[in-house]
Amino acid sequence: MERKIKLIWDMHGTHAKGTAEHHAIHLKEYGERESVNVLGCGTEDLTEMHSLAFMIVEEKDMITVRDALRPQRAEVAE
């Protein structure tokens, strides 16, 4: 079974939550437009001033998505 990779974009500041929510919309659109099998996409609020947008993809698609969208970090999704 192939690993799932969670690509992460961090947002900081007073508008972090709204920015992360908006970014997640574009991540979903990218997956549809480029026919990438997106296993999950959304946001997480870490603090009042730090939110993130994420996209979960299969490991085989990770390099393509990483090079196109340049996330700040990634981790293996559970």
Protein Blocks (a to p, Z undefined) as FASTA:
>chain_A
ZZddddddddedjklmmmmmmmmmmmmmmmmmnopacfbdcdddfblmbccddddddfkl
mmmmmmmnopabdcddZZ
